[in-house]
């Protein structure tokens, strides 16, 4: 079983993703701290735009 550490890492990552998604789905006061604020300031969709550095 050479892939046992990789399998353990995959299981942990899937479990962590499930916990984060589940906590974002629940309504509560802590959701904004974990998932961020989802309210729009100007009534437009909030979009994060960034400029990538050119590759050399």
Residue pairs with C-beta under 8 A, 6 or more apart in sequence:
20 34
23 30
23 31
23 34
23 35
24 31
24 34
24 35
38 46
40 46
